[in-house]
Structures are given as C-alpha cells and as structure tokens.
Amino acid sequence: CLQIWRSDAETFLNAHSVVTASNSQIAISEWCSRWKVAEQRLNHLDDIADGTFRYWKRLGVSNEQNLKSPSRLVLWSADAGEEKCVVKNVTNVKPKSYLPRSWTSLIVFSDAVALSERREFQLYKFPLVWAEPLQRDNRYFVRIYTPEDELHVEFNEAAAKFKADFLQVCHEWRTFDRRYARRRRQNTSGGSGLRRRYGEYTFSSAHPSFKNCIYEGSWLCGKPHGKGRLKYPDRKEYKGHFEDGVIEGFGELTVPAEQCNTSVVNSVFFTDASESPTSAKGDVYTGCWHNGQMNGLVSVKWANGSTYEGYMCNGLRHGHGVQQYTLGGEQQIYIGGWRMGMRQGYGVASSNRERYLGLWANDMRQGNGILISIDGAYHEGTFDRDRLVYGRLLCPAPDGEFNTIYEGHFEKAGVICEKGMLQVSRHDLIEGQMNGNLISGEVRLSNAIFKKCFRASSPLTPVGQSLSDEEPSAGRWTVPSEVKWKEMFEHFLMGDLRIEASSLGQQPSYDSLVGVLDHSAIWRSLAGTMTQIRNGVNIEKFSFVFDDRLEKIPSFDAPWSNTYYAMVVDYWRVALSNKFHPLCRLVNGLIEVFTSSYNNIGTHRAAYAELVHEFNSIISRLYAVVRSLK
C-alpha cells in the first residue's frame, strides 16, 4: 500500500510543479481535488486490508489457508452456499470436467484468481488471467480464461451488481502491479481491462503445441502474441514473433549441440542484419515462420558447419537456395532449385574436384547437364539417377594441341561403353564398340572402324554440338537458358510483386507479361513490401537507414522525357543501394549465381557458348521484369 501511495504522491507533486506559475486559486483547487482522490484511495485500500483480515480469520484451519501470502489481498469472494454466482464449465486442455457442484469458493486476490474445491484448489495468477462478460439466453456470465484453463461464472438478474463488482476486481490487479501502474493511470476504465499482457508461463504436458514449454513475452487474450521467447524441455529455444498462439513472423530457433562451426558462406539470398556472429552452440534456424514452420526466406546454420540460405515451405527447402555441406571430408556447395526438401530443377553443384551444371530430380542429377572436372575433362549429356549415360566427353590434350573427343554411351563419368565415336585428332575418327576409362587412356576397341574426318572445325565448338552435325546445335545436351534460375524470378514476381502464379504459367514468357500486368497493383505491392520490411527492421532494431523514397510510388505512367529518365535512374540507384530491397536481392543474386557457375573449375573454353546464352537470357529476363514496373 505504501508503494502505491508513493506512486500517487509522485504523480501529484509532478502535476503540482507544472501549475505553480498559474493562478493561486487554480492551484488550491487542484491540491484539494488530488487530496480527496488520495483519501478515497487510502480508504479503499483500508477496506481491502480489513476484508482480507476477516476472510482469513473466518476460514480458520482449512485447505484454503494454503493460499495465504503476506502480500496477497482478498478483493472479492463468493461461497457456493451464497446466491452471488455459480461456477460452471471449468475446462482446460485436458478432457473437459464440469464442476457446477463441487466448488466451495471463488476468490479474487490482488495477484491471482482461486477456485477452491473440497480437497484442492486451482490458482490462476495475474497478469495472465482475462475476464470478459458473456450473455446467453438471458443469462449473464463472466468468462475467466488463462493460457490453458477456462471457467464461466454465472450471475442471475438479482445479482447484477455482484457481476459488475466481480469484473472490476478482476481488473484491479493492475493497481498492485508496478509494471502496469502507468497504464492504469492512463486508462481508468476498470471494465475494459488490458487485452495485451506480458508475462511468463509454463505450459502443461497436455498442451497441443507447447508441451512443458516455458514462454515469456507478450500475450493477447490468453495466447502468445507479439515478441517472446519459448524454451522447450529439450533445451531448444525460439526467440521471435508469435501470432494468435502460434509461431508466426520473423524469429530464430536454436537447437543445442555439442559442437558448432561458426564459419558460413555469405550470400545475398539472405541478408544477415547482425554484424556479430552468433555465439550459441548448436543449429540455428533464422528467418520467416508461418504456422510454426519455416516459410519464406531463411538462414540455417548447423552445428557441423553446414549452412543453407534460401527459401523454405512448411519447414522444407523449397524454391531457390544455397547449401554448403561436407561430404566424405570434401566441401560441397549447391546453388539452385529445391522442391519439398530435395534438389529439383536447375542447379549447380561444386566440390574441390568437379562442378555439375544441369537438371536435378528427387535430389539426384537427372536430365541434361555439364560436368567439369579439375583436370580439365568436360562432360555434357544426359544423366540418369546421378549417372552420365549418354553424351560427349572432351579430354584435355597432353600436347596442348588437340582435345580428344568422344560421343556416345557412358557407364559413368569418364568411363565409356557400348557404341560411340572417338575423334583422336583433327582428321582421325574411330567409330564402333568401345569400353574403358577414356580419361586415363585405357580404352578397349571392338568391331570399330577407323575413318578420316576432313572437317576443319575445332573440337572446342559450342556446347552440345555433335560430331555428326554439320552445324552447331547449342543446347542439345544442356539446359535451356530460360529454365535456369527461374525460381529466383518467381520469388520476385510472386513474392514481392504479388503476381498470381496463373499469370506466369509453367514456362513464362517475360516479354509477354509486360502488356497484361496491372502496373498500379504491382507498384502498390512493391511499396507495401518495403513498408513491411521497414517495420520489421524497426521492430528488430537493426541499425539500418531506410530511404523514404522506396516506400513511395513514383510517377511510373508519366510520358517519356529527360525528367522521367532521371527519375528511373534515381529509383534504380536507391533500390540497388538498399540490401533489403527485392530488386537489389534479385540483381545481386543473379550476379552471384552466374559468377559461381563459371568461376574456378567452371572456367572452361568449351562452356563459353553456353555462358553467353545464359548471360543473354538473364539480361533479357531482368529487363522484362524491370519493364513490368512501367
């Protein structure tokens, strides 16, 4: 009580210091008014203290004596024999139990609500207790609920005053909680209460989602809502956002492990806003969550040093992503498409010894692709369940003059089999049955024919050209450029610009989209996306300065002029300078995947034509995407 009185006195003195310069009569009136309020408050606290004393004295030695605490005041009570109210439908997450007759008393304390039964009692502690009025069939109820329990208190028409008093005392806990004292002075409506709360709660083993978990954070109407921290019994810990009782929004899940390697691959696909690496040991899952699972852009760092940065759907890698891992003591990195946790579509897999650029299905190399080894061997062809079955092989020339070329069937990479054609020099060709390791030079010929080849073409022809072709046929064994990195464009178009998937189709023609899209809706979506990103950055308190121009819709439909051109250049410059902007992530992401495909081992003369095709396709699609903003 003294602490409450001190708080009110400080408020009074602060208010008085403001009015001392005013008229003396106003100051005296203000003094009198505040002293009356203070007197009423002290009288109210005195009545509560007397009522608490009488209540505990009346009980004598009973089970309810276990509820006694030095700082606990009795604000309201009702016994089962009285006509004040009837407690009904006491339920929790366990199978429902209806207790309309077994309860003995209902007590509202300054820090909790207690329902006493014959042999035991249930104690629901504030602030995680909510009360709201209900009306059913001309009957008046007050619904009391907590994170897991609920009870209904019924009042008859004659006890309407008791109902009002009961609702008021259910909200009076704020008077005795210093954390809510300021809010209490700002919001004096006793019946409305605070729907938003902050507190800590331990869930029971019967909770459907958070069994035996400890949650500390914001609440809304009995459910975790807002920022909070959830600790699991197996020492996992989630820090982030909740919505309506489920994990929703941006957050980080840490799974403890014995060892943790903090080295990760920096990537533009997920912008790490934290400058310092995490010090917690274990697997760390950071990113967007929906309905308790990772959905959207995420970053995963496993304790063994493996990382994944990209998109997920329902907790599985889905869309475009980059994964670094160790296999057989060798560092591996995959950049490309994923589907339901497995590599799917076009992707580039690199190791210390080789690089594969091609199609994937069910987490295996499947379809057309290119395989380049560190010794200069160049394979292109058709892969089936991780094995090269048909295609072409260029072996590096030991004399540096002519590369040996083979076209035909393969047992695996480097090992030829069955029928094929082998060009050993510019004018010498062998056709027939061949078996062996061509790279090591151990090949066995059977039923073969030696021919003179008078074609003057170089073996380093565009990718996909057959030895029997008269003209180059780029793309025969390689992936069409339009298929490459399509997941990145889809994430931008559907996720950031919010274009319907039906408008894109299976193989979208980006040039044809320009004339059918609603450009106003696209700009509203882009501006809305930037607003959401900015709000998220502010909530997470990242040190980053946003340019207000990115949240405004420019005059995109203005006629072409020097002013219009300057506006486009300015927006493009500002967008690319903001690492959170979708355009910046798309452009930088395309730069990274392109350079990661053709650097180091991927720098092979035979891949030059394919490189040019892919570069032109990226520029063409990127230009069409930018035009969709017009």
C-alpha positions in Angstrom: 0.0 0.0 0.0 2.8 2.4 0.8 4.4 1.8 -2.6 1.1 2.6 -4.3 0.7 5.7 -2.2 4.3 6.8 -3.0 3.5 6.4 -6.7 0.4 8.5 -6.5 2.2 11.1 -4.4 5.0 11.4 -7.1 2.3 11.9 -9.7 0.7 14.6 -7.6 3.9 16.5 -7.0 4.9 16.4 -10.6 1.5 17.8 -11.6 1.7 20.5 -9.0 5.1 21.7 -10.2 3.5 22.5 -13.5 0.7 24.7 -12.2 2.7 26.7 -9.6 3.1 29.5 -12.1 -0.7 29.7 -12.6 -3.4 31.4 -10.6 -3.3 30.5 -6.9 -7.0 29.6 -6.9 -6.4 27.0 -9.6 -3.5 25.6 -7.7 -5.5 25.3 -4.4 -8.4 23.6 -6.3 -6.0 21.2 -7.8 -4.5 20.4 -4.4 -7.9 19.8 -2.8 -9.0 17.6 -5.7 -5.9 15.4 -5.5 -6.0 15.1 -1.8 -9.6 13.9 -2.0 -8.6 11.3 -4.5 -5.7 10.2 -2.3 -8.1 10.0 0.7 -10.6 7.8 -1.3 -7.8 5.6 -2.4 -6.4 5.1 1.1 -9.9 4.3 2.4 -10.3 1.8 -0.4 -7.1 0.1 0.5 -8.0 0.2 4.2 -11.3 -1.6 3.3 -9.4 -4.2 1.3 -7.0 -4.8 4.2 -9.9 -5.2 6.7 -11.7 -7.6 4.4 -8.5 -9.7 3.9 -8.1 -10.0 7.7 -11.7 -11.0 8.2 -11.6 -13.5 5.4 -8.5 -15.4 6.7 -9.8 -15.2 10.3 -13.2 -16.7 9.2 -11.6 -19.7 7.5 -9.7 -20.9 10.4 -7.8 -24.1 9.6 -8.8 -25.2 6.1 -7.4 -26.1 2.8 -7.7 -22.5 1.6 -5.2 -21.5 4.2 -2.5 -22.7 1.8 -3.4 -19.7 -0.4 -2.3 -17.2 2.3 0.6 -15.0 1.4 1.9 -11.8 3.2 1.5 -9.6 0.1 -1.8 -11.2 -1.1 -5.0 -9.2 -0.6 -8.6 -10.5 -0.9 -10.5 -8.3 -3.3 -13.7 -10.4 -3.8 -15.0 -13.8 -2.7 -18.1 -15.9 -3.1 -19.0 -19.2 -1.5 -21.1 -22.0 -3.0 -23.8 -21.5 -0.5 -24.4 -17.9 -1.4 -26.6 -16.6 -4.2 -23.9 -14.3 -5.7 -22.9 -16.6 -8.5 -22.5 -20.2 -9.8 -19.2 -21.5 -11.3 -19.8 -23.6 -14.4 -17.8 -25.3 -17.1 -14.3 -25.4 -15.6 -12.2 -26.6 -18.5 -8.6 -26.9 -19.6 -6.6 -28.5 -22.3 -7.1 -31.9 -20.7 -10.5 -33.6 -21.1 -13.3 -31.3 -20.0 -14.5 -31.5 -16.4 -17.8 -29.9 -15.4 -17.8 -28.8 -11.8 -21.0 -26.9 -11.1 -21.5 -28.5 -7.6 -18.1 -29.5 -6.2 -16.6 -26.0 -5.9 -16.7 -24.4 -2.5 -15.5 -20.8 -3.0 -14.3 -18.4 -5.7 -11.7 -15.8 -4.6 -10.2 -12.9 -6.4 -6.9 -11.9 -4.9 -4.6 -8.9 -5.7 -2.4 -11.3 -7.7 -4.5 -14.3 -8.7 -7.9 -15.9 -9.0 -8.5 -19.0 -7.0 -11.2 -21.7 -7.3 -11.4 -23.8 -4.2 -12.8 -27.2 -4.2 -13.4 -29.6 -1.3 -9.9 -31.1 -1.3 -7.8 -28.9 -3.6 -7.7 -25.6 -5.3 -6.7 -24.1 -8.6 -4.8 -20.8 -8.6 -4.6 -18.6 -11.8 -2.1 -15.9 -11.4 -2.3 -12.4 -12.9 -1.4 -10.9 -15.3 -2.2 -14.0 -17.3 -5.9 -14.0 -16.4 -8.5 -12.4 -18.6 -12.2 -11.7 -17.7 -14.9 -10.7 -20.1 -18.8 -10.6 -19.9 -21.0 -13.0 -21.8 -24.7 -13.3 -22.2 -26.6 -16.5 -23.2 -30.4 -16.9 -23.2 -31.0 -14.0 -20.9 -28.3 -15.4 -18.5 -25.3 -13.4 -17.5 -21.8 -14.9 -17.4 -18.3 -13.7 -16.8 -15.7 -15.8 -18.7 -12.4 -16.2 -16.9 -9.7 -17.7 -19.0 -5.9 -18.3 -18.8 -3.4 -19.7 -21.4 -4.8 -23.2 -20.7 -7.9 -23.1 -18.5 -11.3 -21.5 -18.6 -14.3 -21.2 -16.3 -17.7 -19.5 -16.5 -19.2 -17.6 -13.6 -23.0 -17.2 -13.9 -24.9 -14.4 -12.3 -28.7 -14.1 -12.0 -30.5 -10.8 -12.7 -30.8 -10.1 -9.0 -27.0 -10.3 -8.7 -26.2 -7.9 -11.4 -24.3 -5.7 -9.0 -22.1 -8.6 -8.0 -21.3 -9.2 -11.6 -20.1 -5.6 -12.0 -18.1 -5.8 -8.9 -16.6 -9.1 -10.0 -15.5 -7.7 -13.3 -14.0 -4.6 -11.7 -11.9 -6.5 -9.2 -10.7 -8.9 -11.9 -9.0 -5.8 -13.5 -7.8 -4.3 -10.2 -4.7 -6.4 -10.2 -3.1 -3.7 -12.3 -3.3 -1.4 -9.2 -0.9 -3.8 -7.4 1.5 -4.5 -10.3 4.1 -1.8 -10.7 4.7 -2.7 -14.4 1.1 -1.7 -15.2 0.8 1.3 -12.8 1.5 3.9 -15.5 -1.0 2.2 -17.9 -3.6 2.2 -15.1 -3.3 6.0 -14.7 -3.7 6.4 -18.4 -6.6 4.0 -18.8 -9.0 4.4 -15.9 -11.8 2.2 -17.4 -12.0 -0.7 -14.9 -14.3 -2.8 -17.1 -12.3 -2.8 -20.3 -9.1 -4.2 -18.9 -5.8 -4.9 -20.7 -6.1 -7.4 -23.5 -2.4 -7.3 -24.1 -0.2 -8.6 -21.3 3.4 -9.5 -20.6 4.3 -12.5 -18.5 5.9 -15.9 -18.1 4.0 -19.1 -18.2 4.9 -22.9 -18.1 2.6 -25.0 -20.3 1.5 -28.4 -19.2 2.2 -31.7 -20.9 -1.3 -31.7 -22.3 -0.9 -28.6 -24.4 -1.2 -29.5 -28.1 1.7 -27.3 -29.3 3.9 -26.2 -26.4 4.1 -29.3 -24.1 6.1 -28.5 -21.0 7.5 -25.3 -22.6 8.2 -22.1 -20.9 7.0 -18.9 -22.6 8.0 -15.4 -21.7 6.8 -12.4 -23.7 3.7 -10.7 -25.0 0.2 -12.1 -24.7 -3.2 -11.3 -26.3 -6.4 -12.8 -24.9 -4.7 -15.8 -23.4 -2.4 -16.6 -26.3 1.2 -15.7 -27.1 1.1 -12.7 -29.4 3.9 -10.4 -30.3 7.6 -10.8 -29.4 8.5 -13.6 -27.0 10.8 -16.4 -26.0 9.9 -20.0 -25.9 12.0 -22.6 -24.1 11.5 -26.3 -24.9 12.1 -29.1 -22.4 14.9 -30.5 -24.7 16.7 -27.1 -24.4 15.6 -25.8 -27.7 14.8 -22.1 -27.7 12.8 -19.9 -30.0 13.1 -16.1 -29.9 10.9 -14.1 -32.2 7.3 -13.3 -33.1 4.0 -15.1 -32.3 0.5 -14.6 -33.6 -2.7 -16.0 -32.1 -0.8 -18.6 -30.2 1.5 -19.9 -32.9 5.0 -19.1 -34.1 4.5 -16.5 -36.9 6.8 -13.9 -38.4 10.5 -13.4 -38.0 12.3 -15.4 -35.4 15.3 -17.6 -34.5 15.2 -21.2 -33.3 18.4 -22.5 -31.6 18.8 -26.3 -31.2 21.7 -27.1 -28.8 24.5 -29.3 -29.9 27.9 -30.3 -28.6 30.0 -28.6 -31.2 29.3 -25.7 -33.6 31.3 -24.4 -36.5 30.6 -20.7 -37.0 32.1 -20.4 -40.5 29.3 -19.8 -43.0 29.0 -18.9 -46.7 28.0 -15.3 -47.1 25.1 -15.0 -49.5 22.9 -12.3 -50.9 19.9 -14.6 -50.8 19.5 -13.9 -47.1 20.7 -10.5 -45.8 22.2 -11.0 -42.3 21.4 -7.8 -40.4 23.6 -8.8 -37.4 27.2 -7.7 -37.6 28.4 -10.2 -35.0 28.1 -14.0 -35.4 26.0 -16.0 -33.0 27.9 -17.4 -30.0 25.3 -20.0 -29.2 26.4 -23.6 -29.9 24.0 -25.6 -32.0 21.8 -25.5 -35.0 20.4 -22.0 -35.6 17.3 -21.5 -37.8 16.7 -17.8 -38.6 14.1 -16.4 -40.9 10.3 -16.2 -41.6 7.9 -18.6 -39.9 4.3 -19.4 -40.6 2.0 -21.6 -38.5 5.0 -22.9 -36.5 7.2 -23.8 -39.5 9.8 -22.1 -41.5 8.2 -20.4 -44.6 9.9 -17.9 -46.9 13.4 -16.5 -46.7 15.6 -18.3 -44.1 19.1 -18.9 -43.0 20.1 -22.2 -41.4 23.5 -22.9 -39.7 24.0 -26.4 -38.5 26.5 -27.2 -35.7 28.6 -29.3 -38.1 29.4 -26.2 -40.2 26.8 -26.9 -42.9 24.6 -23.9 -44.0 21.5 -23.2 -46.0 20.4 -19.8 -47.2 17.3 -19.5 -49.3 13.6 -20.3 -49.3 11.6 -22.8 -47.4 8.0 -24.1 -47.4 6.5 -25.9 -44.4 9.9 -26.4 -42.9 11.4 -27.9 -46.1 13.8 -26.4 -48.6 11.6 -25.2 -51.4 12.4 -22.7 -54.2 15.8 -21.2 -54.7 18.5 -21.9 -52.1 22.2 -22.3 -51.4 23.5 -25.1 -49.3 27.1 -25.7 -48.2 28.0 -29.0 -46.6 30.8 -31.6 -46.2 30.6 -35.0 -47.8 33.4 -37.5 -47.4 35.7 -34.8 -46.0 35.2 -32.7 -49.1 33.5 -29.3 -49.1 30.3 -29.2 -51.3 28.1 -26.3 -52.3 24.8 -26.4 -54.2 23.1 -23.4 -55.7 19.8 -23.8 -57.4 16.2 -25.1 -57.2 14.6 -27.2 -54.4 11.3 -28.9 -54.0 10.0 -30.3 -50.8 13.5 -30.6 -49.3 15.2 -32.2 -52.3 17.2 -30.7 -55.2 14.9 -30.2 -58.1 15.1 -28.2 -61.4 18.3 -26.5 -62.5 21.2 -26.2 -60.1 25.0 -26.0 -59.8 26.9 -28.4 -57.5 30.5 -27.7 -56.8 33.2 -29.5 -55.0 37.0 -29.3 -54.8 37.3 -31.8 -57.7 34.4 -31.1 -60.1 31.3 -29.0 -60.9 28.0 -30.0 -62.3 25.7 -27.6 -64.1 22.4 -29.2 -65.0 19.0 -30.6 -64.1 18.0 -32.3 -60.9 15.1 -34.5 -59.8 14.5 -36.1 -56.4 17.9 -34.9 -55.1 19.8 -36.6 -58.0 21.3 -35.5 -61.2 18.6 -36.2 -63.8 18.4 -34.9 -67.3 20.7 -32.7 -69.3 23.8 -31.3 -67.7 27.5 -30.4 -67.8 30.2 -32.0 -65.6 33.6 -30.3 -65.5 36.4 -31.8 -63.5 39.5 -30.1 -62.1 41.8 -32.0 -64.6 40.0 -30.3 -67.5 37.8 -33.1 -68.6 34.5 -31.8 -69.9 31.3 -34.0 -69.9 28.0 -33.0 -71.4 25.0 -35.1 -71.9 22.1 -36.9 -70.3 22.2 -38.0 -66.6 20.0 -40.7 -65.1 19.8 -41.1 -61.4 23.1 -39.4 -60.7 24.9 -41.2 -63.6 26.0 -40.0 -67.0 24.5 -42.3 -69.6 24.9 -40.6 -72.9 26.7 -37.5 -74.2 30.0 -36.1 -75.1 33.4 -36.0 -73.4 36.3 -33.7 -74.2 39.6 -34.9 -72.7 42.4 -32.4 -72.3 45.2 -32.8 -74.8 48.6 -33.8 -73.3 50.4 -31.8 -76.0 48.0 -28.9 -75.8 47.1 -29.1 -79.4 44.0 -31.2 -79.8 41.5 -32.4 -77.3 40.3 -36.0 -77.6 36.5 -36.0 -78.2 34.1 -38.9 -77.5 30.4 -39.1 -78.2 28.3 -42.0 -77.2 27.2 -44.1 -74.3 28.8 -43.9 -70.8 28.9 -46.3 -67.9 29.7 -43.3 -65.7 31.6 -40.1 -66.0 34.9 -40.8 -67.7 34.1 -44.4 -68.4 32.7 -45.1 -71.9 30.8 -48.2 -73.0 28.9 -49.7 -76.0 28.8 -47.8 -79.3 30.4 -44.4 -79.8 32.6 -42.1 -81.9 36.1 -41.2 -80.8 38.0 -38.3 -82.5 41.7 -38.6 -81.7 42.9 -35.9 -83.9 41.6 -33.2 -86.2 41.1 -35.6 -89.1 41.1 -39.1 -87.4 37.8 -40.6 -86.2 37.1 -44.1 -84.7 33.5 -45.4 -84.7 32.4 -48.7 -83.1 32.2 -50.6 -79.8 34.4 -49.1 -77.0 34.9 -49.7 -73.3 37.2 -48.3 -70.7 38.4 -45.2 -68.9 39.0 -42.6 -71.6 40.5 -40.1 -69.2 43.3 -42.5 -68.1 43.7 -43.7 -71.7 42.7 -47.3 -71.0 40.1 -48.0 -73.8 39.3 -51.3 -75.4 38.0 -51.3 -79.0 35.9 -54.0 -80.7 34.2 -54.0 -84.0 35.4 -50.5 -84.7 36.1 -48.6 -87.9 38.8 -46.0 -88.4 37.7 -43.0 -90.6 39.3 -39.9 -91.9 37.5 -36.8 -90.9 38.1 -33.9 -93.3 36.0 -31.4 -91.3 38.1 -28.4 -90.4 36.1 -27.5 -87.4 37.7 -27.2 -84.0 36.7 -29.7 -81.3 36.1 -26.7 -79.0 32.8 -26.0 -80.6 29.7 -24.6 -78.9 28.3 -26.8 -76.2 26.0 -29.5 -77.4 27.4 -29.8 -81.0 27.5 -33.4 -82.1 30.4 -34.9 -84.1 27.9 -35.9 -86.8 26.3 -32.5 -87.0 27.1 -30.1 -89.8 26.1 -27.1 -87.9 26.5 -26.2 -84.2 23.5 -27.2 -82.1 23.9 -25.4 -78.8 21.7 -26.8 -76.1 21.4 -30.4 -77.3 22.7 -31.8 -74.0 22.5 -28.7 -71.9 19.6 -26.9 -70.1 17.8 -24.2 -72.0 18.8 -20.8 -70.6 15.2 -19.8 -69.9 14.9 -22.7 -67.4 17.9 -21.6 -65.4 17.3 -19.6 -62.2 13.6 -19.4 -62.8 12.9 -19.9 -59.1 14.7 -16.6 -58.4 12.4 -14.7 -60.8 9.3 -16.5 -59.5 10.2 -15.5 -55.9 10.5 -11.9 -57.0 7.3 -11.8 -59.2 5.0 -13.8 -56.9 6.5 -13.0 -53.5 7.5 -9.3 -53.8 5.3 -8.1 -56.7 2.5 -10.5 -55.8 1.7 -11.5 -59.3 -0.6 -14.5 -59.4 1.0 -17.8 -60.4 -1.7 -18.3 -63.0 -0.4 -15.2 -64.8 3.1 -16.8 -65.1 2.2 -20.3 -66.3 4.7 -23.2 -66.4 7.2 -21.6 -68.7 6.5 -17.8 -68.5 7.4 -15.5 -71.4 8.6 -12.5 -69.5 8.3 -10.2 -72.5 4.6 -11.1 -72.9 3.9 -10.2 -69.2 4.6 -6.5 -69.8 1.3 -5.8 -71.6 -1.0 -7.8 -69.4 0.0 -6.8 -65.9 -1.6 -4.3 -63.7 1.3 -1.9 -63.1 -0.5 0.1 -60.4 -1.2 -3.0 -58.4 2.5 -4.1 -58.9 3.8 -0.8 -57.5 1.4 -0.9 -54.6 2.7 -4.4 -53.8 6.3 -3.3 -54.1 5.7 -0.3 -51.8 3.8 -2.4 -49.4 6.6 -5.0 -49.3 9.1 -2.2 -48.5 6.9 -0.9 -45.7 6.7 -4.4 -44.2 10.4 -4.8 -44.4 11.0 -1.4 -42.8 8.6 -2.2 -40.0 10.4 -5.5 -39.4 13.7 -3.7 -39.3 12.4 -1.2 -36.8 10.9 -4.0 -34.6 14.1 -6.0 -34.6 16.1 -2.7 -34.0 18.5 -3.3 -36.8 21.0 -0.5 -37.4 20.0 0.4 -41.0 18.8 3.7 -42.5 15.9 3.4 -44.9 15.3 5.9 -47.8 11.7 7.1 -47.7 11.6 7.2 -51.5 11.4 3.4 -51.6 8.0 3.4 -49.9 6.5 5.9 -52.3 5.1 5.1 -55.7 6.9 7.1 -58.4 5.1 8.6 -61.4 5.6 5.5 -63.5 2.9 6.3 -66.0 4.3 9.8 -66.9 5.3 10.4 -70.5 8.9 9.8 -71.5 11.2 12.7 -71.0 14.5 13.6 -69.5 12.8 14.1 -66.2 11.3 10.7 -66.4 14.6 9.1 -67.3 16.3 10.9 -64.3 13.5 9.5 -62.0 14.1 6.0 -63.3 17.8 6.2 -62.8 17.4 7.7 -59.3 15.0 4.9 -58.2 17.2 2.2 -59.6 20.2 3.6 -57.8 18.4 3.9 -54.5 16.9 0.4 -54.8 20.2 -1.2 -55.6 21.8 0.6 -52.6 19.3 -0.9 -50.2 20.2 -4.5 -49.4 16.7 -5.3 -48.2 15.0 -4.1 -51.5 13.7 -7.0 -53.6 15.3 -5.6 -56.8 18.7 -5.4 -55.0 18.4 -9.0 -53.9 17.3 -10.2 -57.4 20.1 -8.4 -59.2 22.9 -9.3 -56.7 21.6 -12.8 -56.5 21.7 -13.2 -60.3 25.3 -11.9 -60.3 26.3 -14.3 -57.6 24.8 -17.4 -59.2 26.3 -16.5 -62.6 29.8 -16.0 -61.3 29.5 -19.0 -59.1 28.7 -21.1 -62.1 31.6 -20.2 -64.3 34.4 -19.3 -62.0 37.3 -21.6 -60.9 36.6 -25.1 -62.2 33.7 -23.7 -64.3 36.1 -21.6 -66.4 36.3 -24.0 -69.4 36.6 -22.9 -73.0 34.0 -25.5 -74.1 31.4 -23.8 -71.9 31.9 -20.4 -73.5 28.9 -20.6 -75.8 26.6 -21.8 -73.0 27.9 -19.0 -70.8 27.0 -16.4 -73.5 23.5 -17.9 -73.9 22.9 -17.8 -70.2 24.1 -14.3 -69.8 21.9 -13.0 -72.6 18.9 -14.8 -71.1 19.5 -13.3 -67.7 19.7 -9.8 -69.1 16.6 -10.3 -71.2 14.5 -11.6 -68.4 15.8 -9.0 -66.0 14.9 -6.2 -68.5 11.4 -7.7 -68.9 11.0 -7.7 -65.1 12.0 -4.1 -64.9 9.7 -3.2 -67.7 6.8 -4.8 -65.8 7.2 -1.8 -63.4 6.3 0.6 -66.2 
